[in-house]
Amino acid sequence: MPRSVETKYHYSMTGQGDPRAIHDGGDTMAPGMTTAPDPPVDPAVDPAFDPHTHPHEHGVERQLPNVDAARDAGHARAHADVWLSDVSAGYGDRTALEHVDLAIEAGSLVAVVGPNGAGKSTLLRIMAGLLRPWSGRVEVLGHPAGQQARRVAYVPQAELVDWSFPVTVEDVVVMGRYPGLGPLRRPGTGDRRAVGEAIERVGMADHRRERIGELSGGQRRRVFLARALAAEPDLFLLDEPVTGIDATTQEDLMDLLEAEARRGKTVIATTHDLACAAQRFQRVLAINRVVIAHGPSSLVLDPNVLARVYGGHLLVLGGQAVLMDDAHHHDEAAPGEAHFHEGRRTESRSP
C-alpha cells in the first residue's frame, strides 16, 4: 500500500521560525509560523464539475442523501461543503481510514464518533488539507482540500498544543485573523473588532491579558474556539472541543457552535461524549476506520450501531448499552507528531 504524503506539523502558539504551529486552516498561519504547503490539485477531480448545472428543488426540511448508501451521490456532491469519495488514508504502512464516502451539507452540525484509533482525527486532517489520502477524492467548499484554506478553521486536540508558550489570550485569538491578512500586513481596526467580539462571545474578556498556560482546561478550550470564531470561517473542523471540560463550559461552547450552524456555517467536531452527540448535534458520523453510520444524531442511541462502531468496548447491561471507552484518550498520534500532557512531552516516531 502506498505511503501517505503528510504535512509535518506540531503545535505551539507561535514564534519566529518555530515549526510547531496551531493551524487554523489558513495558507499562512501567523508571523513566524510554518506554512503548510499547497496541496497538489487532484487530477481525479473533474474540473468541469459545476454544482449548480443540474435542475433541483428542495423542501424546507431537506435531508442530505447519505452517500454511503449510494443514494444520489451526484446530488449530494453538488450541495456538500465537504465531499469524500472512496477515500483511504493512513500513516506509513498503518491504515487509518478505508473507502470513506461522505457528503456534509452547509449549515450542518456534525459529531464524529468512534473508539480510540478509529480515524476521527485523521478524517479532520484530510478535510483540512493537512494529510493527502492514499486514494479517493476530496472536495472542501467546492475545491480540492486545502485550496480554500482561508475559509476553514481547524482546531487540534488540546494535547497537541504546547501550553508553555508565552502568549496571552488576545495573542492567540489574533492569530485567527492572520490567514486573511496576507504577507506584511498588520491587524487593523476591523481585525481587532473581530478579535474582541470573539473573546466576548466565549466569555473570556476578563482574561484577555492572561497567559494561555495559566488558564484552566475549559478556559483554554474557550480561547481556541474564540480563535476559530475570529477567523470568520465557513467551515469549522474541531478535534474534541468539548472533551475533558466542565458541564457549564461544554454547554456554552455547544451554544456557540449551534449558533454558527444556524448562520449557515458548517461545524464538524469529533467527540467521545455520546450523550452530547445525541442531544446537541444535528447529525452524527460514526466511524471505525470505515463509515459505520451517517445520519440523524439519534443514531448514537441505537445499540446495533454502537455495537458495530465500538465492538468489544461496548457492554450491555439490562438491555442498555454502556460504552467502556476512556473519553480522555485520543487517536494514536501521527508519526512525528508531538503531544503535550501536563508537563511532559511525548512524540510519535515513524515505524
Secondary structure as GFF3:
##gff-version 3
##sequence-region A 1 351
A	DSSP	beta_strand	5	6	.	.	.	ID=ss1
A	DSSP	three_ten_helix	67	69	.	.	.	ID=ss2
A	DSSP	alpha_helix	73	78	.	.	.	ID=ss3
A	DSSP	beta_strand	80	91	.	.	.	ID=ss4
A	DSSP	beta_strand	94	105	.	.	.	ID=ss5
A	DSSP	beta_strand	109	113	.	.	.	ID=ss6
A	DSSP	alpha_helix	120	128	.	.	.	ID=ss7
A	DSSP	beta_strand	131	132	.	.	.	ID=ss8
A	DSSP	beta_strand	135	140	.	.	.	ID=ss9
A	DSSP	beta_strand	143	144	.	.	.	ID=ss10
A	DSSP	three_ten_helix	149	151	.	.	.	ID=ss11
A	DSSP	beta_strand	152	155	.	.	.	ID=ss12
A	DSSP	three_ten_helix	158	160	.	.	.	ID=ss13
A	DSSP	alpha_helix	169	174	.	.	.	ID=ss14
A	DSSP	three_ten_helix	175	180	.	.	.	ID=ss15
A	DSSP	alpha_helix	189	201	.	.	.	ID=ss16
A	DSSP	three_ten_helix	205	207	.	.	.	ID=ss17
A	DSSP	three_ten_helix	212	214	.	.	.	ID=ss18
A	DSSP	alpha_helix	217	230	.	.	.	ID=ss19
A	DSSP	beta_strand	235	239	.	.	.	ID=ss20
A	DSSP	alpha_helix	247	262	.	.	.	ID=ss21
A	DSSP	beta_strand	266	270	.	.	.	ID=ss22
A	DSSP	alpha_helix	274	280	.	.	.	ID=ss23
A	DSSP	beta_strand	283	287	.	.	.	ID=ss24
A	DSSP	beta_strand	291	296	.	.	.	ID=ss25
A	DSSP	three_ten_helix	297	301	.	.	.	ID=ss26
A	DSSP	alpha_helix	303	310	.	.	.	ID=ss27
A	DSSP	three_ten_helix	311	313	.	.	.	ID=ss28
A	DSSP	beta_strand	314	317	.	.	.	ID=ss29
A	DSSP	beta_strand	320	323	.	.	.	ID=ss30
A	DSSP	beta_strand	338	341	.	.	.	ID=ss31
A	DSSP	beta_strand	344	347	.	.	.	ID=ss32
###
